[in-house]
Amino acid sequence: MKARVHVTLKPGVLDPQGKAIEHSLSDLGFEGIGGVRQGKFIEIELAETDAAKAEAMVEEMCKKLLSNVVIENYSIELEWLKGV
């Protein structure tokens, strides 16, 4: 099973990296760009075959390491690996 985790800053949390990307896009001639926010994308291959157990395991990973739950939100998506 593969888990995909998207981690993003919570609304209202300043995002200096997003602002830098926004300015760089403008400098490169892209118009109409605003409100750029950046985040993290993490893929994890899991040996677990029970979807509920896999989701619980990844949820614990997010709370303990993958995200800062004070300032970040995360979402988890599970996908069965082909041939499994």
MOPAC internal coordinates of N, CA, C and O (Angstrom, degrees):
PM7 1SCF
backbone

  N    0.0000 0     0.00 0     0.00 0    0    0    0
  C    1.4384 1     0.00 0     0.00 0    1    0    0
  C    1.5210 1   107.76 1     0.00 0    2    1    0
  O    1.2310 1   120.99 1   -34.19 1    3    2    1
  N    1.3230 1   115.72 1   145.81 1    3    2    1
  C    1.4647 1   120.97 1   178.24 1    5    3    2
  C    1.5185 1   107.79 1  -117.11 1    6    5    3
  O    1.2310 1   121.26 1   -43.72 1    7    6    5
  N    1.3163 1   115.20 1   136.28 1    7    6    5
  C    1.4601 1   121.46 1   174.77 1    9    7    6
  C    1.5146 1   108.35 1  -110.29 1   10    9    7
  O    1.2310 1   121.41 1   -43.70 1   11   10    9
  N    1.3154 1   114.91 1   136.30 1   11   10    9
  C    1.4596 1   121.25 1   173.51 1   13   11   10
  C    1.5186 1   106.86 1  -115.77 1   14   13   11
  O    1.2310 1   121.06 1   -52.40 1   15   14   13
  N    1.3196 1   115.57 1   127.60 1   15   14   13
  C    1.4615 1   121.31 1  -178.20 1   17   15   14
  C    1.5271 1   108.09 1  -119.59 1   18   17   15
  O    1.2310 1   120.79 1   -53.35 1   19   18   17
  N    1.3163 1   116.10 1   126.65 1   19   18   17
  C    1.4667 1   122.48 1   174.66 1   21   19   18
  C    1.5165 1   107.11 1  -109.44 1   22   21   19
  O    1.2310 1   120.75 1   -55.15 1   23   22   21
  N    1.3243 1   116.16 1   124.85 1   23   22   21
  C    1.4677 1   121.71 1   179.67 1   25   23   22
  C    1.5254 1   107.36 1  -117.24 1   26   25   23
  O    1.2310 1   120.84 1   -53.24 1   27   26   25
  N    1.3274 1   115.99 1   126.76 1   27   26   25
  C    1.4615 1   121.02 1   179.67 1   29   27   26
  C    1.5211 1   109.44 1  -134.66 1   30   29   27
  O    1.2310 1   121.14 1   -24.51 1   31   30   29
  N    1.3152 1   115.42 1   155.49 1   31   30   29
  C    1.4571 1   120.15 1   176.10 1   33   31   30
  C    1.5269 1   109.68 1   -69.03 1   34   33   31
  O    1.2310 1   120.91 1   -35.90 1   35   34   33
  N    1.3161 1   115.87 1   144.10 1   35   34   33
  C    1.4622 1   120.71 1   176.49 1   37   35   34
  C    1.5241 1   109.30 1   -67.30 1   38   37   35
  O    1.2310 1   120.47 1   -28.41 1   39   38   37
  N    1.3414 1   116.71 1   151.59 1   39   38   37
  C    1.4701 1   119.11 1   176.41 1   41   39   38
  C    1.5280 1   110.04 1   -56.54 1   42   41   39
  O    1.2310 1   120.80 1   -39.94 1   43   42   41
  N    1.3093 1   116.08 1   140.06 1   43   42   41
  C    1.4590 1   120.92 1   179.01 1   45   43   42
  C    1.5189 1   114.14 1    92.50 1   46   45   43
  O    1.2310 1   120.09 1   164.95 1   47   46   45
  N    1.3356 1   117.44 1   -15.05 1   47   46   45
  C    1.4628 1   120.76 1   177.23 1   49   47   46
  C    1.5259 1   107.88 1   -83.74 1   50   49   47
  O    1.2310 1   120.53 1   -51.71 1   51   50   49
  N    1.3246 1   116.60 1   128.29 1   51   50   49
  C    1.4660 1   120.40 1  -179.83 1   53   51   50
  C    1.5239 1   110.50 1   -60.53 1   54   53   51
  O    1.2310 1   120.84 1   -38.88 1   55   54   53
  N    1.3386 1   116.00 1   141.12 1   55   54   53
  C    1.4627 1   122.24 1  -178.33 1   57   55   54
  C    1.5231 1   109.36 1  -127.90 1   58   57   55
  O    1.2310 1   119.69 1   -98.39 1   59   58   57
  N    1.3479 1   118.20 1    81.61 1   59   58   57
  C    1.4633 1   119.99 1  -178.27 1   61   59   58
  C    1.5231 1   113.53 1   -62.13 1   62   61   59
  O    1.2310 1   120.14 1   146.30 1   63   62   61
  N    1.3301 1   117.33 1   -33.70 1   63   62   61
  C    1.4679 1   119.15 1   177.65 1   65   63   62
  C    1.5212 1   110.99 1   -66.33 1   66   65   63
  O    1.2310 1   120.43 1   138.40 1   67   66   65
  N    1.3150 1   116.79 1   -41.60 1   67   66   65
  C    1.4591 1   120.63 1   176.92 1   69   67   66
  C    1.5150 1   111.43 1   -61.28 1   70   69   67
  O    1.2310 1   120.79 1   138.97 1   71   70   69
  N    1.3401 1   116.09 1   -41.03 1   71   70   69
  C    1.4594 1   120.83 1   178.50 1   73   71   70
  C    1.5280 1   110.78 1   -64.46 1   74   73   71
  O    1.2310 1   119.93 1   139.91 1   75   74   73
  N    1.3417 1   117.75 1   -40.09 1   75   74   73
  C    1.4683 1   121.44 1   178.08 1   77   75   74
  C    1.5310 1   110.66 1   -63.97 1   78   77   75
  O    1.2310 1   120.33 1   139.22 1   79   78   77
  N    1.3323 1   116.97 1   -40.78 1   79   78   77
  C    1.4653 1   120.88 1   177.51 1   81   79   78
  C    1.5221 1   109.72 1   -63.35 1   82   81   79
  O    1.2310 1   120.77 1   135.89 1   83   82   81
  N    1.3298 1   116.14 1   -44.11 1   83   82   81
  C    1.4671 1   121.26 1   179.05 1   85   83   82
  C    1.5298 1   110.91 1   -57.37 1   86   85   83
  O    1.2310 1   120.30 1   133.31 1   87   86   85
  N    1.3410 1   117.02 1   -46.69 1   87   86   85
  C    1.4640 1   120.57 1   179.83 1   89   87   86
  C    1.5293 1   111.23 1   -66.05 1   90   89   87
  O    1.2310 1   119.98 1   140.21 1   91   90   89
  N    1.3134 1   117.65 1   -39.79 1   91   90   89
  C    1.4699 1   121.03 1   179.41 1   93   91   90
  C    1.5177 1   111.28 1   -64.64 1   94   93   91
  O    1.2310 1   119.91 1   139.36 1   95   94   93
  N    1.3051 1   117.78 1   -40.64 1   95   94   93
  C    1.4658 1   120.96 1   177.61 1   97   95   94
  C    1.5252 1   110.30 1   -62.37 1   98   97   95
  O    1.2310 1   121.01 1   138.22 1   99   98   97
  N    1.3214 1   115.67 1   -41.78 1   99   98   97
  C    1.4713 1   120.35 1   177.20 1  101   99   98
  C    1.5189 1   110.53 1   -62.41 1  102  101   99
  O    1.2310 1   120.49 1   135.58 1  103  102  101
  N    1.3365 1   116.66 1   -44.42 1  103  102  101
  C    1.4667 1   121.33 1   178.93 1  105  103  102
  C    1.5298 1   112.01 1   -61.99 1  106  105  103
  O    1.2310 1   120.42 1   151.16 1  107  106  105
  N    1.3380 1   116.79 1   -28.84 1  107  106  105
  C    1.4671 1   121.05 1   178.90 1  109  107  106
  C    1.5317 1   112.49 1   -83.33 1  110  109  107
  O    1.2310 1   120.80 1  -178.42 1  111  110  109
  N    1.3273 1   116.07 1     1.58 1  111  110  109
  C    1.4579 1   119.75 1   175.12 1  113  111  110
  C    1.5180 1   114.61 1    97.47 1  114  113  111
  O    1.2310 1   119.62 1  -176.18 1  115  114  113
  N    1.3049 1   118.33 1     3.82 1  115  114  113
  C    1.4644 1   120.02 1   177.15 1  117  115  114
  C    1.5208 1   108.53 1   -79.60 1  118  117  115
  O    1.2310 1   120.87 1   -54.01 1  119  118  117
  N    1.3332 1   115.95 1   125.99 1  119  118  117
  C    1.4618 1   121.16 1  -176.44 1  121  119  118
  C    1.5203 1   110.69 1  -104.55 1  122  121  119
  O    1.2310 1   121.11 1   -23.57 1  123  122  121
  N    1.3169 1   115.47 1   156.43 1  123  122  121
  C    1.4558 1   120.56 1   175.79 1  125  123  122
  C    1.5197 1   113.60 1    74.78 1  126  125  123
  O    1.2310 1   120.24 1  -158.42 1  127  126  125
  N    1.3254 1   117.14 1    21.58 1  127  126  125
  C    1.4651 1   121.52 1   179.95 1  129  127  126
  C    1.5279 1   108.14 1   -94.73 1  130  129  127
  O    1.2310 1   120.12 1   -48.07 1  131  130  129
  N    1.3049 1   117.37 1   131.93 1  131  130  129
  C    1.4594 1   120.88 1   177.80 1  133  131  130
  C    1.5130 1   110.95 1  -159.10 1  134  133  131
  O    1.2310 1   121.07 1   -24.31 1  135  134  133
  N    1.2958 1   115.56 1   155.69 1  135  134  133
  C    1.4581 1   120.46 1   175.35 1  137  135  134
  C    1.5140 1   114.25 1    64.83 1  138  137  135
  O    1.2310 1   119.91 1  -140.41 1  139  138  137
  N    1.3188 1   117.78 1    39.59 1  139  138  137
  C    1.4633 1   120.75 1  -179.57 1  141  139  138
  C    1.5266 1   109.09 1   -75.30 1  142  141  139
  O    1.2310 1   120.75 1   -49.99 1  143  142  141
  N    1.3231 1   116.17 1   130.01 1  143  142  141
  C    1.4643 1   123.12 1   176.03 1  145  143  142
  C    1.5176 1   106.68 1  -126.27 1  146  145  143
  O    1.2310 1   119.98 1   -40.01 1  147  146  145
  N    1.3060 1   117.64 1   139.99 1  147  146  145
  C    1.4585 1   120.77 1   179.39 1  149  147  146
  C    1.5162 1   108.90 1  -114.73 1  150  149  147
  O    1.2310 1   120.95 1   -20.16 1  151  150  149
  N    1.3225 1   115.78 1   159.84 1  151  150  149
  C    1.4545 1   120.61 1  -179.68 1  153  151  150
  C    1.5177 1   110.76 1  -153.04 1  154  153  151
  O    1.2310 1   121.15 1    19.90 1  155  154  153
  N    1.3377 1   115.41 1  -160.10 1  155  154  153
  C    1.4651 1   121.39 1  -179.61 1  157  155  154
  C    1.5248 1   108.93 1  -124.47 1  158  157  155
  O    1.2310 1   121.29 1   -31.94 1  159  158  157
  N    1.3170 1   115.13 1   148.06 1  159  158  157
  C    1.4600 1   122.69 1   174.68 1  161  159  158
  C    1.5207 1   106.92 1  -126.95 1  162  161  159
  O    1.2310 1   120.41 1   -55.15 1  163  162  161
  N    1.3313 1   116.82 1   124.85 1  163  162  161
  C    1.4630 1   121.29 1  -176.37 1  165  163  162
  C    1.5216 1   108.80 1  -128.06 1  166  165  163
  O    1.2310 1   120.18 1   -49.81 1  167  166  165
  N    1.3394 1   117.25 1   130.19 1  167  166  165
  C    1.4690 1   122.54 1   174.48 1  169  167  166
  C    1.5198 1   108.84 1  -109.82 1  170  169  167
  O    1.2310 1   121.00 1   -45.36 1  171  170  169
  N    1.3239 1   115.69 1   134.64 1  171  170  169
  C    1.4580 1   121.06 1  -178.51 1  173  171  170
  C    1.5237 1   108.42 1  -132.94 1  174  173  171
  O    1.2310 1   120.18 1   -54.65 1  175  174  173
  N    1.3258 1   117.26 1   125.35 1  175  174  173
  C    1.4602 1   120.77 1   173.50 1  177  175  174
  C    1.5172 1   108.24 1   -88.80 1  178  177  175
  O    1.2310 1   121.04 1   -50.49 1  179  178  177
  N    1.3238 1   115.63 1   129.51 1  179  178  177
  C    1.4561 1   122.07 1  -176.22 1  181  179  178
  C    1.5214 1   110.49 1  -117.23 1  182  181  179
  O    1.2310 1   120.16 1   -38.55 1  183  182  181
  N    1.3262 1   117.31 1   141.45 1  183  182  181
  C    1.4592 1   121.80 1   174.90 1  185  183  182
  C    1.5255 1   110.96 1   -79.43 1  186  185  183
  O    1.2310 1   120.41 1   160.69 1  187  186  185
  N    1.3321 1   116.82 1   -19.31 1  187  186  185
  C    1.4619 1   121.71 1  -178.42 1  189  187  186
  C    1.5278 1   110.85 1   -61.72 1  190  189  187
  O    1.2310 1   120.36 1   -44.67 1  191  190  189
  N    1.3351 1   116.92 1   135.33 1  191  190  189
  C    1.4653 1   121.35 1  -179.36 1  193  191  190
  C    1.5245 1   112.60 1  -106.61 1  194  193  191
  O    1.2310 1   119.87 1   168.39 1  195  194  193
  N    1.3131 1   117.86 1   -11.61 1  195  194  193
  C    1.4589 1   121.79 1   177.40 1  197  195  194
  C    1.5266 1   108.34 1   -89.97 1  198  197  195
  O    1.2310 1   120.53 1   -61.63 1  199  198  197
  N    1.3357 1   116.59 1   118.37 1  199  198  197
  C    1.4654 1   121.19 1  -174.26 1  201  199  198
  C    1.5276 1   112.01 1   -60.55 1  202  201  199
  O    1.2310 1   119.66 1   138.89 1  203  202  201
  N    1.3152 1   118.25 1   -41.11 1  203  202  201
  C    1.4643 1   120.77 1  -179.06 1  205  203  202
  C    1.5263 1   110.97 1   -64.67 1  206  205  203
  O    1.2310 1   120.43 1   137.81 1  207  206  205
  N    1.3317 1   116.79 1   -42.19 1  207  206  205
  C    1.4694 1   120.34 1   178.43 1  209  207  206
  C    1.5236 1   110.86 1   -67.02 1  210  209  207
  O    1.2310 1   120.81 1   139.77 1  211  210  209
  N    1.3352 1   116.07 1   -40.23 1  211  210  209
  C    1.4663 1   120.20 1   179.58 1  213  211  210
  C    1.5199 1   110.35 1   -62.83 1  214  213  211
  O    1.2310 1   120.50 1   135.32 1  215  214  213
  N    1.3221 1   116.65 1   -44.68 1  215  214  213
  C    1.4621 1   119.87 1  -179.70 1  217  215  214
  C    1.5223 1   110.90 1   -64.34 1  218  217  215
  O    1.2310 1   120.21 1   138.64 1  219  218  217
  N    1.3271 1   117.20 1   -41.36 1  219  218  217
  C    1.4682 1   120.80 1   178.11 1  221  219  218
  C    1.5328 1   110.76 1   -62.35 1  222  221  219
  O    1.2310 1   120.48 1   139.98 1  223  222  221
  N    1.3278 1   116.69 1   -40.02 1  223  222  221
  C    1.4586 1   121.06 1   179.88 1  225  223  222
  C    1.5350 1   110.54 1   -64.52 1  226  225  223
  O    1.2310 1   120.47 1   134.16 1  227  226  225
  N    1.3262 1   116.70 1   -45.84 1  227  226  225
  C    1.4644 1   120.55 1  -178.89 1  229  227  226
  C    1.5300 1   110.34 1   -68.48 1  230  229  227
  O    1.2310 1   120.41 1   143.51 1  231  230  229
  N    1.3223 1   116.82 1   -36.49 1  231  230  229
  C    1.4685 1   121.00 1   175.73 1  233  231  230
  C    1.5306 1   110.05 1   -57.77 1  234  233  231
  O    1.2310 1   120.60 1   135.59 1  235  234  233
  N    1.3265 1   116.46 1   -44.41 1  235  234  233
  C    1.4644 1   121.27 1   178.38 1  237  235  234
  C    1.5276 1   110.83 1   -64.68 1  238  237  235
  O    1.2310 1   120.11 1   140.48 1  239  238  237
  N    1.3359 1   117.40 1   -39.52 1  239  238  237
  C    1.4654 1   121.49 1   177.06 1  241  239  238
  C    1.5289 1   110.44 1   -59.80 1  242  241  239
  O    1.2310 1   120.90 1   136.60 1  243  242  241
  N    1.3273 1   115.89 1   -43.40 1  243  242  241
  C    1.4602 1   120.37 1  -179.70 1  245  243  242
  C    1.5203 1   111.25 1   -63.00 1  246  245  243
  O    1.2310 1   120.52 1   136.41 1  247  246  245
  N    1.3178 1   116.60 1   -43.59 1  247  246  245
  C    1.4619 1   120.49 1  -178.19 1  249  247  246
  C    1.5241 1   112.22 1   -68.74 1  250  249  247
  O    1.2310 1   120.24 1   146.03 1  251  250  249
  N    1.3491 1   117.15 1   -33.97 1  251  250  249
  C    1.4582 1   120.43 1  -175.03 1  253  251  250
  C    1.5297 1   114.40 1   -91.51 1  254  253  251
  O    1.2310 1   119.78 1   152.53 1  255  254  253
  N    1.3440 1   118.02 1   -27.47 1  255  254  253
  C    1.4613 1   119.10 1  -172.38 1  257  255  254
  C    1.5246 1   115.15 1  -142.72 1  258  257  255
  O    1.2310 1   119.84 1   133.32 1  259  258  257
  N    1.3088 1   117.92 1   -46.68 1  259  258  257
  C    1.4616 1   120.75 1  -166.82 1  261  259  258
  C    1.5249 1   114.34 1   -73.81 1  262  261  259
  O    1.2310 1   119.89 1   156.39 1  263  262  261
  N    1.3260 1   117.82 1   -23.61 1  263  262  261
  C    1.4636 1   119.76 1   179.51 1  265  263  262
  C    1.5162 1   110.25 1  -137.73 1  266  265  263
  O    1.2310 1   121.52 1   -20.93 1  267  266  265
  N    1.2988 1   114.69 1   159.07 1  267  266  265
  C    1.4616 1   121.96 1   171.72 1  269  267  266
  C    1.5274 1   105.29 1  -100.71 1  270  269  267
  O    1.2310 1   120.45 1   -81.63 1  271  270  269
  N    1.3201 1   116.74 1    98.37 1  271  270  269
  C    1.4608 1   120.84 1  -171.59 1  273  271  270
  C    1.5333 1   113.74 1   -63.54 1  274  273  271
  O    1.2310 1   119.78 1   166.87 1  275  274  273
  N    1.3182 1   118.03 1   -13.13 1  275  274  273
  C    1.4572 1   120.93 1   177.31 1  277  275  274
  C    1.5337 1   110.23 1   -72.41 1  278  277  275
  O    1.2310 1   120.33 1   139.69 1  279  278  277
  N    1.3350 1   116.98 1   -40.31 1  279  278  277
  C    1.4734 1   119.96 1  -175.05 1  281  279  278
  C    1.5247 1   113.99 1  -119.44 1  282  281  279
  O    1.2310 1   119.61 1   176.57 1  283  282  281
  N    1.3411 1   118.36 1    -3.43 1  283  282  281
  C    1.4624 1   120.41 1  -176.31 1  285  283  282
  C    1.5328 1   111.62 1  -125.93 1  286  285  283
  O    1.2310 1   121.56 1   -32.26 1  287  286  285
  N    1.3226 1   114.63 1   147.74 1  287  286  285
  C    1.4591 1   122.84 1   169.07 1  289  287  286
  C    1.5149 1   107.84 1  -103.01 1  290  289  287
  O    1.2310 1   120.37 1   -21.89 1  291  290  289
  N    1.3253 1   116.90 1   158.11 1  291  290  289
  C    1.4556 1   120.22 1   174.54 1  293  291  290
  C    1.5190 1   109.56 1  -142.98 1  294  293  291
  O    1.2310 1   121.56 1   -26.04 1  295  294  293
  N    1.3184 1   114.63 1   153.96 1  295  294  293
  C    1.4635 1   120.55 1   173.94 1  297  295  294
  C    1.5209 1   107.91 1  -132.10 1  298  297  295
  O    1.2310 1   121.07 1   -32.07 1  299  298  297
  N    1.3213 1   115.55 1   147.93 1  299  298  297
  C    1.4641 1   122.19 1  -176.56 1  301  299  298
  C    1.5193 1   108.65 1  -120.37 1  302  301  299
  O    1.2310 1   121.11 1   -45.24 1  303  302  301
  N    1.3201 1   115.48 1   134.76 1  303  302  301
  C    1.4614 1   122.29 1   176.29 1  305  303  302
  C    1.5418 1   106.82 1  -128.55 1  306  305  303
  O    1.2310 1   120.64 1   -52.32 1  307  306  305
  N    1.3118 1   116.39 1   127.68 1  307  306  305
  C    1.4674 1   120.77 1   178.65 1  309  307  306
  C    1.5259 1   110.05 1  -105.69 1  310  309  307
  O    1.2310 1   120.94 1   -36.31 1  311  310  309
  N    1.3235 1   115.81 1   143.69 1  311  310  309
  C    1.4683 1   121.17 1   178.85 1  313  311  310
  C    1.5233 1   108.00 1  -140.26 1  314  313  311
  O    1.2310 1   120.86 1   -45.12 1  315  314  313
  N    1.3245 1   115.97 1   134.88 1  315  314  313
  C    1.4543 1   120.36 1   175.31 1  317  315  314
  C    1.5113 1   109.00 1   -73.12 1  318  317  315
  O    1.2310 1   120.15 1   -45.26 1  319  318  317
  N    1.3259 1   117.32 1   134.74 1  319  318  317
  C    1.4641 1   121.54 1   176.20 1  321  319  318
  C    1.5149 1   109.02 1   -75.70 1  322  321  319
  O    1.2310 1   120.48 1   -36.64 1  323  322  321
  N    1.3132 1   116.69 1   143.36 1  323  322  321
  C    1.4573 1   121.19 1   179.14 1  325  323  322
  C    1.5308 1   110.29 1   -63.30 1  326  325  323
  O    1.2310 1   120.75 1   -39.74 1  327  326  325
  N    1.3102 1   116.16 1   140.26 1  327  326  325
  C    1.4438 1   120.83 1   179.22 1  329  327  326
  C    1.5135 1   113.37 1    84.89 1  330  329  327
  O    1.2310 1   120.41 1  -176.85 1  331  330  329
  N    1.3404 1   116.82 1     3.15 1  331  330  329
  C    1.4674 1   120.39 1  -179.66 1  333  331  330
  C    1.5096 1   108.68 1  -107.00 1  334  333  331
  O    1.2310 1   120.10 1   180.00 1  335  334  333

